[in-house]
């Protein structure tokens, strides 16, 4: 898969990183639902609610963090999630 079709993702907490790497999608909990963030997603800053963050890497879904709350930033094929677990 080309670099253009990948997201550079960081999921961080006050105790250090949960996940840092590339993936084809990330799923995050926001107000009463889960949203998927894919390459070329519209820029976004949002609060996250209690739930689980998962990423899709090498054709497989992988849970990377459970959180009580957090904030997510989506830029140009870049995602940074700050979580409070």
BELURBEL-V967591 format. One record per residue. N is the residue number from 1. RES is the residue in one letter. PHI is phi in degrees with one decimal (999 if undefined). Layout:
N;RES;PHI
N;RES;PHI
This chain:
1;X;999
2;X;-72.2
3;X;-59.1
4;X;-67.7
5;X;-99.9
6;X;-119.2
7;X;-103.8
8;X;-91.3
9;X;-119.3
10;X;-129.7
11;X;-115.4
12;X;-122.8
13;X;-128.3
14;X;-64.1
15;X;-94.2
16;X;127.3
17;X;-77.8
18;X;-89.2
19;X;-155.6
20;X;-140.8
21;X;165.1
22;X;-103.5
23;X;-151.8
24;X;-94.4
25;X;-163.1
26;X;-133.4
27;X;-117.0
28;X;-129.9
29;X;-82.5
30;X;-133.9
31;X;-13.8
32;X;64.2
33;X;-161.0
34;X;-117.7
35;X;-112.2
36;X;-101.8
37;X;-114.3
38;X;-117.5
39;X;-53.1
40;X;68.2
41;X;-63.5
42;X;-60.1
43;X;-53.7
44;X;-156.1
45;X;-130.5
46;X;-148.2
47;X;-79.0
48;X;-107.6
49;X;-109.3
50;X;-56.4
51;X;160.3
52;X;-131.1
53;X;-99.1
54;X;-132.5
55;X;-122.8
56;X;-111.5
57;X;-127.6
58;X;51.4
59;X;77.5
60;X;-131.0
61;X;-81.9
62;X;-142.2
63;X;-74.5
64;X;-118.6
65;X;-163.1
66;X;-109.3
67;X;-138.3
68;X;-91.7
69;X;-165.5
70;X;177.2
71;X;-137.5
72;X;-126.7
73;X;-119.1
74;X;-121.0
75;X;-117.6
76;X;-72.5
77;X;54.8
78;X;-133.9
79;X;-132.5
80;X;-126.2
81;X;-116.6
82;X;-105.3
83;X;-119.7
84;X;-119.1
85;X;-103.3
